[in-house]
Amino acid sequence: MSSPRTFAPPELCPFGQTHHKGGLLLCSALSLCLSQVPQTDYPLTQLLPTFFAHLHSALLRLGVWFFQLEWHDMAFKFKGVDFLGFDGLLSEDELLTRNTARDFIEDNLIPIIEQCNRDGRFPRELIKPMGELGFFGATIEGYGCAGLSNVEYGLVTQELERGDSGVRSFVSVQSALVMYPINAFGSDEQKDYWLPQLATGEKLGCFGLTEPDFGSNPGGMRTRARKVGDEYVLNGEKMWITSGSIADVAVIWAKVEDDDATAGELENNRVRGFLVETDRPGFSSYDVHGKWSLRASITSGLALQDVRIPASNLLPFTGGLKSPLMCLNQARYGISWGAIGAAMSCYDTALQYSLVRKQFREEPIASHQLVQEKLTWMISEISKAQLLALHVGRLKDQGKVGHEHISMAKRNNVWMALECARLSRDILGGNGITDDYPIMRHMMNLESVKTYEGTHDIHALIIGQSITGLPAY
């Protein structure tokens, strides 16, 4: 009589304790087939044919192709997306910049981003390397910045967001919403002190415009800065602030209440920008938890209670709501490129998957008309978005871009990317909702990207006003 057969349950299977879903599925298949093997006293060798018959059946029932199982991540390596010969429109410097960013993302972010997303962790270990590559304040001349063209910077944000929207958001805030206003509206002293440190990532910044009750209507802000002698005293709240809890300095937008001003003077209740060091008494931050989107990004709320700053912390060349909106224009431009990166990631994954996934007559699902229609729609829209972003970038480099042009690029390209994510998820079926593939993460991130820096509908109104001359807010 043979010894009783014992098998480890799935939860004790060594494969099941790894991140690799292939091993976990195999263990599940083994458990399923073993439950079908007759419990007799025959030697185990006599039951092998039955065992393998049930194993094959179990693998099929679980939708696993045994020959494709690997003990590595199941996502595909990015192959690039260029249907129209887009790269031929780029200069050597632009291609070099894009490829440098692409290699950095492939080597440093892609291997860790799914776990970061699971854990809700921003990969702070990448800040210094990104600073060394010149990603922060990349279009600024001097102060240790890279001095890239706007097209080159756009290509960087494309690759960053192909990795993850949260990481691109961090770079966008550091660059367009912190370094840009200091460079555009700051004093020489402010620029000399802050820009070199922000460029390397030694210092981090955040941008405080949105409030709990005012998002699309920032002019309604309640945050106030009261002039008292040679100081300003700030009170208010800000919400949905990227990097808020890790920032060394916050660019805070507030309406000024000047005790020395009469009611009729322009300065009273005028929106101005202030540099607020986050270690000042009365300044506090907290992180927003429970997010389904931008999980690899830090999102915070800020509170200012009688925060005193020297008058020299005022950004002297800010004046009115136009100033923060100019900052948002810089960020929206980067988003218009970044969204292309997210779309490229989704499309490339869906294309590669469709070529190896077989259904019906053992043929790849890429051979089916409905799948080809989805892939065709995606590559068409991505190609159009690439040309739109490039043209807007060229206009920006020539000093000819309008805010309505950037609104069109942001609105169109983010919408396009979100639709690509949904179609790609559809092609992958049930596998599309797992984090073996980047699609669902991109889809959830893009829901936030569609909302921040001007919602899809607000950008429609910006374009509408531009073409009709009539505001519809």
C-alpha positions as MATLAB code, in Angstrom:
seq = 'MSSPRTFAPPELCPFGQTHHKGGLLLCSALSLCLSQVPQTDYPLTQLLPTFFAHLHSALLRLGVWFFQLEWHDMAFKFKGVDFLGFDGLLSEDELLTRNTARDFIEDNLIPIIEQCNRDGRFPRELIKPMGELGFFGATIEGYGCAGLSNVEYGLVTQELERGDSGVRSFVSVQSALVMYPINAFGSDEQKDYWLPQLATGEKLGCFGLTEPDFGSNPGGMRTRARKVGDEYVLNGEKMWITSGSIADVAVIWAKVEDDDATAGELENNRVRGFLVETDRPGFSSYDVHGKWSLRASITSGLALQDVRIPASNLLPFTGGLKSPLMCLNQARYGISWGAIGAAMSCYDTALQYSLVRKQFREEPIASHQLVQEKLTWMISEISKAQLLALHVGRLKDQGKVGHEHISMAKRNNVWMALECARLSRDILGGNGITDDYPIMRHMMNLESVKTYEGTHDIHALIIGQSITGLPAY';
ca = [
       0.000    0.000    0.000;
       1.405    3.355   -0.983;
       1.794    6.234    1.378;
      -1.056    8.744    1.454;
      -0.656   11.465   -1.164;
      -0.394   14.977    0.225;
      -0.296   18.192   -1.802;
       0.336   21.755   -0.692;
      -2.773   23.918   -0.898;
      -2.575   26.865   -3.325;
      -1.830   29.398   -0.613;
       1.323   27.481    0.352;
       2.517   26.963   -3.190;
       5.908   28.692   -3.609;
       4.807   30.277   -6.890;
       1.750   31.725   -5.208;
       3.938   33.713   -2.824;
       5.569   35.634   -5.659;
       4.330   38.570   -7.669;
       4.096   36.375  -10.747;
       0.561   35.490  -11.678;
       1.677   32.703  -14.021;
       2.866   30.586  -11.098;
      -0.236   31.342   -9.076;
      -2.489   30.280  -11.932;
      -0.491   27.092  -12.376;
      -0.912   26.269   -8.692;
      -4.637   26.887   -8.991;
      -4.765   24.584  -11.998;
      -2.893   21.857  -10.104;
      -5.269   22.100   -7.180;
      -8.240   21.955   -9.501;
      -7.016   18.874  -11.348;
      -5.942   17.080   -8.158;
      -9.452   17.416   -6.836;
     -10.577   15.365   -9.829;
      -8.045   12.522   -9.390;
      -9.723    9.424   -7.878;
      -8.735    8.873   -4.258;
      -7.551    5.263   -4.408;
      -4.723    3.230   -3.020;
      -3.112    2.645   -6.426;
       0.506    3.747   -6.754;
       0.786    7.337   -7.887;
       2.546    6.358  -11.142;
      -0.561    4.498  -12.321;
      -2.592    7.655  -11.933;
      -0.304    9.945  -13.938;
      -2.273    9.704  -17.207;
      -5.434   10.699  -15.395;
      -3.539   13.423  -13.524;
      -2.164   15.031  -16.693;
      -5.502   14.767  -18.468;
      -7.104   16.729  -15.651;
      -4.168   19.168  -15.560;
      -4.658   19.955  -19.250;
      -8.367   20.425  -18.692;
      -7.783   22.646  -15.686;
      -5.360   24.856  -17.575;
      -7.854   25.313  -20.365;
     -10.646   26.074  -17.918;
      -8.512   28.747  -16.271;
      -7.703   30.301  -19.648;
      -3.956   29.707  -19.289;
      -1.686   28.666  -22.112;
       0.842   26.415  -20.414;
       3.507   26.993  -23.051;
       3.333   30.754  -22.514;
       3.769   30.742  -18.757;
       6.878   32.571  -17.609;
       8.186   33.281  -14.146;
       8.503   36.943  -15.083;
       6.090   39.837  -15.401;
       3.576   39.093  -18.134;
       3.484   42.634  -19.587;
       5.084   43.271  -22.971;
       8.186   45.332  -23.628;
       7.313   48.586  -25.365;
       8.136   48.545  -29.084;
       7.368   52.131  -29.998;
       4.389   53.632  -31.815;
       5.007   55.485  -35.084;
       2.546   54.811  -37.894;
       3.088   57.980  -39.966;
       6.858   58.237  -39.705;
       6.529   60.808  -36.916;
      10.162   60.398  -35.893;
      11.156   61.777  -39.283;
       9.640   65.116  -38.255;
      11.964   65.393  -35.260;
      15.479   66.802  -35.183;
      18.464   64.825  -33.936;
      18.390   66.707  -30.634;
      14.682   66.008  -30.223;
      15.160   62.302  -30.902;
      18.099   62.162  -28.497;
      16.053   63.817  -25.769;
      13.096   61.501  -26.358;
      15.261   58.389  -26.398;
      17.105   59.412  -23.244;
      13.809   59.822  -21.402;
      12.492   56.579  -22.906;
      15.518   54.588  -21.751;
      15.290   56.092  -18.272;
      11.633   55.128  -17.941;
      12.204   51.606  -19.257;
      15.131   50.979  -16.939;
      13.982   52.726  -13.782;
      10.220   53.213  -13.637;
       8.621   50.358  -15.563;
      10.136   47.643  -13.306;
       8.693   49.209  -10.132;
       5.588   51.160  -11.102;
       2.999   48.416  -10.644;
       4.174   47.764   -7.105;
       4.261   51.500   -6.407;
       0.692   51.716   -7.660;
      -0.353   48.821   -5.429;
       1.310   50.340   -2.402;
       0.186   53.903   -3.118;
       3.845   54.959   -3.032;
       5.523   57.754   -4.969;
       8.995   56.561   -6.116;
      11.056   59.275   -4.437;
      14.222   57.390   -5.300;
      13.825   58.642   -8.887;
      13.890   62.352   -7.974;
      17.664   62.755   -7.942;
      18.246   60.808  -11.200;
      15.546   62.853  -12.928;
      17.222   66.025  -11.710;
      20.558   64.827  -13.035;
      18.971   64.268  -16.446;
      17.592   67.818  -16.481;
      13.890   66.913  -16.370;
      13.003   69.699  -13.888;
      12.443   73.160  -15.341;
      13.778   71.758  -18.576;
      12.861   74.751  -20.772;
      14.406   77.362  -18.462;
      17.697   78.919  -19.533;
      20.396   79.118  -16.899;
      20.241   78.275  -13.165;
      21.477   74.755  -13.903;
      18.443   73.964  -16.096;
      18.624   72.088  -19.395;
      17.343   74.856  -21.670;
      15.368   72.451  -23.859;
      12.930   73.522  -26.544;
       9.228   73.124  -25.855;
       9.050   70.209  -28.294;
      11.909   68.463  -26.508;
      10.219   69.000  -23.157;
       6.967   67.645  -24.583;
       8.706   64.484  -25.705;
      10.079   64.048  -22.169;
       6.606   64.322  -20.638;
       5.320   61.838  -23.226;
       7.785   59.232  -22.008;
       7.197   60.055  -18.352;
       3.463   59.485  -18.693;
       3.995   56.364  -20.732;
       5.492   55.166  -17.489;
       2.855   56.691  -15.201;
       0.708   59.825  -15.044;
       1.632   60.360  -11.402;
       5.346   60.598  -12.130;
       4.699   62.954  -15.041;
       2.460   65.014  -12.707;
       5.326   65.369  -10.258;
       7.664   66.652  -12.977;
       4.957   68.944  -14.384;
       4.348   70.539  -10.986;
       8.039   70.957  -10.205;
       8.646   72.461  -13.649;
       5.553   74.270  -14.909;
       3.851   75.207  -11.658;
       6.787   75.972   -9.351;
       9.904   76.785  -11.355;
       8.033   78.567  -14.148;
       6.309   81.133  -11.889;
       9.543   81.785   -9.991;
      11.338   82.338  -13.298;
       8.527   84.379  -14.877;
       7.313   86.414  -11.896;
      10.093   86.221   -9.314;
      12.831   88.613   -8.266;
      16.455   87.958   -9.118;
      17.072   86.945   -5.528;
      14.199   84.449   -5.598;
      15.412   82.945   -8.862;
      19.024   82.698   -7.720;
      18.057   80.964   -4.485;
      15.306   78.586   -5.566;
      15.807   77.609   -9.210;
      19.182   75.839   -8.915;
      17.974   73.775   -5.961;
      14.664   72.939   -7.621;
      16.457   71.965  -10.832;
      18.424   69.223   -9.071;
      15.534   68.046   -6.921;
      17.370   69.099   -3.766;
      14.311   71.242   -3.053;
      10.766   70.288   -4.022;
       7.800   72.523   -4.635;
       4.024   72.469   -4.891;
       1.405   74.794   -6.384;
      -1.530   75.992   -4.286;
      -4.383   77.378   -6.366;
      -7.317   74.953   -6.127;
      -9.394   75.113   -2.950;
     -11.972   72.728   -1.475;
     -14.822   74.872   -2.844;
     -13.171   76.356   -5.937;
     -11.739   74.254   -8.749;
     -12.895   75.351  -12.195;
     -13.591   78.817  -10.776;
     -10.303   79.761   -9.088;
     -11.291   83.419   -8.989;
     -13.616   82.571   -6.117;
     -10.728   81.602   -3.850;
     -11.043   82.414   -0.153;
      -7.346   82.335    0.735;
      -6.213   85.780    1.846;
      -2.863   87.481    2.312;
      -3.034   90.485    4.637;
      -0.206   93.005    4.504;
       0.999   93.865    7.996;
       4.086   96.051    8.044;
       6.887   94.274    6.213;
       5.102   90.907    6.336;
       2.150   89.114    4.816;
      -0.122   86.950    6.952;
      -1.771   84.128    4.993;
      -4.936   82.248    5.876;
      -6.787   79.686    3.790;
      -6.990   76.134    2.487;
      -5.811   74.470   -0.698;
      -6.854   71.062   -2.027;
      -5.714   68.437   -4.564;
      -2.120   69.602   -4.318;
       0.471   67.327   -5.943;
       3.590   66.883   -3.746;
       2.039   68.998   -1.001;
       3.365   66.984    1.926;
       6.910   66.590    0.584;
       7.393   70.127   -0.729;
       9.959   72.525    0.727;
       8.208   75.525   -0.785;
       4.630   76.159   -1.833;
       3.611   78.659   -4.496;
       0.439   79.952   -2.847;
      -2.075   82.101   -4.671;
      -4.126   84.435   -2.506;
      -6.151   87.613   -2.658;
      -4.318   90.500   -1.027;
      -5.866   92.572    1.747;
      -3.637   95.587    2.215;
      -4.284   97.601    5.371;
      -2.596  100.562    3.703;
      -4.798  100.425    0.603;
      -8.055  102.289    0.135;
     -11.122  100.461   -1.145;
     -10.716  101.921   -4.584;
      -7.128  100.864   -5.107;
      -6.403   98.030   -7.538;
      -4.189   96.136   -5.073;
      -7.037   95.197   -2.727;
      -8.385   91.676   -3.387;
      -5.975   91.224   -6.269;
      -4.645   87.676   -6.775;
      -0.917   87.497   -6.072;
       1.598   84.678   -5.789;
       3.684   83.994   -2.674;
       6.581   81.672   -1.887;
       5.739   79.955    1.392;
       8.333   77.729    3.013;
       6.483   74.711    4.323;
       8.275   74.672    7.679;
       6.792   78.011    8.707;
       4.545   78.021   11.787;
       0.874   77.706   10.860;
       1.519   75.786    7.639;
       0.317   72.165    7.601;
      -0.427   69.471    5.041;
      -2.143   66.113    4.918;
      -2.275   63.429    2.248;
      -5.414   62.307    0.455;
      -5.870   58.555    0.830;
      -8.290   56.079   -0.727;
      -7.507   57.203   -4.289;
      -8.247   54.864   -7.184;
      -6.278   57.178   -9.476;
      -2.736   58.597   -9.410;
      -1.830   56.163   -6.666;
       1.886   56.562   -7.356;
       1.593   60.307   -6.792;
       1.324   62.310   -3.572;
      -1.905   64.317   -3.426;
      -2.370   66.640   -0.468;
      -4.438   69.279    1.205;
      -2.814   72.412    2.625;
      -3.896   74.604    5.532;
      -2.516   78.055    6.303;
      -3.367   79.556    9.686;
      -1.783   82.938   10.299;
       1.308   81.966    8.334;
       3.720   84.899    8.404;
       6.142   85.438    5.550;
       8.412   88.380    4.751;
       7.163   90.777    2.102;
      10.141   89.692    0.010;
       8.405   86.315   -0.476;
       5.810   87.954   -2.704;
       6.365   87.087   -6.376;
       6.670   90.734   -7.426;
       5.567   90.448  -11.022;
       2.343   88.524  -10.379;
      -0.830   90.482  -10.898;
      -4.348   89.113  -11.069;
      -5.700   85.709  -11.971;
      -3.834   85.813  -15.283;
      -0.593   84.884  -13.511;
      -1.637   81.463  -12.162;
      -3.492   80.759  -15.404;
      -0.247   81.315  -17.290;
       1.314   78.649  -15.078;
      -1.554   76.268  -15.818;
      -1.003   76.870  -19.518;
       2.536   75.525  -19.161;
       1.285   72.434  -17.340;
      -1.515   71.824  -19.847;
       0.994   71.832  -22.659;
       3.014   69.072  -20.977;
      -0.161   67.092  -20.352;
      -1.072   67.226  -24.038;
       2.127   65.299  -24.772;
       1.969   63.104  -21.693;
      -1.448   61.748  -22.605;
       0.019   60.487  -25.884;
       2.498   58.427  -23.894;
      -0.279   56.779  -21.873;
      -2.200   56.045  -25.086;
       0.901   54.572  -26.728;
       1.438   52.255  -23.764;
      -2.144   50.999  -23.904;
      -2.194   50.578  -27.682;
       1.167   48.818  -27.831;
       0.098   46.409  -25.087;
      -3.204   45.649  -26.810;
      -1.514   45.115  -30.173;
       1.096   42.725  -28.831;
      -1.490   40.874  -26.767;
      -3.844   40.473  -29.718;
      -1.084   38.827  -31.754;
      -0.456   36.064  -29.201;
      -3.892   35.571  -27.658;
      -5.698   32.820  -29.581;
      -9.426   32.156  -29.715;
     -11.616   30.390  -32.279;
      -9.771   28.003  -34.614;
      -6.520   28.652  -32.711;
      -6.017   31.977  -34.489;
      -4.769   35.220  -32.894;
      -7.610   37.550  -31.995;
      -5.778   40.191  -34.068;
      -7.111   38.334  -37.120;
     -10.707   39.246  -36.228;
     -12.407   42.271  -37.765;
     -13.715   43.780  -34.520;
     -10.272   43.733  -32.932;
      -8.657   45.242  -36.015;
     -11.240   48.027  -35.997;
     -10.324   48.918  -32.400;
      -6.602   48.872  -33.154;
      -7.148   50.992  -36.271;
      -9.114   53.595  -34.324;
      -6.386   53.813  -31.706;
      -3.447   54.183  -34.073;
      -5.373   56.766  -36.113;
      -6.159   58.904  -33.069;
      -2.664   58.563  -31.615;
      -1.159   59.660  -34.929;
      -3.422   62.712  -35.102;
      -2.618   63.572  -31.487;
       1.117   63.370  -32.201;
       0.785   65.841  -35.065;
      -1.397   68.191  -32.990;
       1.048   68.198  -30.071;
       4.024   68.707  -32.367;
       2.410   71.624  -34.172;
       1.415   73.308  -30.903;
       4.954   72.749  -29.644;
       6.434   74.346  -32.754;
       4.083   77.335  -32.317;
       5.150   77.608  -28.689;
       8.836   77.578  -29.628;
       8.098   80.361  -32.148;
       6.205   82.421  -29.571;
       2.987   82.133  -31.578;
       0.906   79.743  -29.480;
      -2.385   80.826  -27.962;
      -3.926   79.456  -24.803;
      -6.806   78.150  -26.918;
      -4.349   76.057  -28.943;
      -3.019   74.436  -25.790;
      -6.585   73.872  -24.580;
      -7.393   72.030  -27.800;
      -4.305   69.843  -27.482;
      -4.957   69.016  -23.814;
      -8.661   68.369  -24.350;
      -8.292   66.232  -27.459;
      -5.290   64.213  -26.437;
      -6.469   63.297  -22.940;
      -9.876   62.258  -24.284;
      -8.135   60.209  -26.965;
      -5.877   58.507  -24.416;
      -8.774   57.586  -22.160;
     -10.668   56.047  -25.079;
      -7.533   54.106  -26.068;
      -7.268   52.764  -22.533;
     -10.890   51.591  -22.622;
     -10.566   49.943  -26.022;
      -7.304   48.284  -25.017;
      -8.880   46.910  -21.863;
     -11.670   45.544  -24.046;
      -9.167   43.710  -26.266;
      -7.467   42.129  -23.265;
     -10.766   40.973  -21.812;
     -10.497   39.897  -18.192;
      -6.718   40.137  -18.279;
      -7.093   43.858  -18.913;
      -8.187   44.567  -15.361;
      -5.093   43.011  -13.758;
      -1.864   44.852  -13.073;
       0.088   42.326  -15.105;
      -0.629   44.921  -17.782;
      -0.531   48.739  -17.475;
      -3.892   49.443  -19.090;
      -6.205   49.670  -16.076;
      -3.670   51.809  -14.195;
      -3.485   54.212  -17.124;
      -7.268   54.270  -17.405;
      -7.725   55.207  -13.753;
      -4.940   57.804  -13.914;
      -6.383   59.413  -17.019;
      -9.688   60.016  -15.267;
      -7.772   62.465  -13.058;
      -5.776   63.909  -15.949;
      -9.041   64.608  -17.775;
     -10.148   66.631  -14.757;
      -7.131   68.574  -13.526;
      -5.511   71.592  -15.156;
      -8.902   72.431  -16.644;
     -11.645   69.851  -17.149;
     -12.650   68.508  -20.545;
     -15.730   70.767  -20.516;
     -13.896   73.895  -19.374;
     -11.469   73.530  -22.273;
     -14.450   73.222  -24.616;
     -15.635   76.605  -23.319;
     -12.169   78.128  -23.764;
     -12.112   76.994  -27.397;
     -15.730   78.063  -27.855;
     -14.995   81.578  -26.631;
     -12.011   81.751  -28.948;
     -14.001   80.925  -32.062;
     -17.193   82.846  -31.220;
     -15.876   85.726  -29.170;
     -18.562   84.980  -26.592;
     -17.795   83.618  -23.096;
     -20.130   80.860  -21.930;
     -18.887   80.321  -18.379;
];
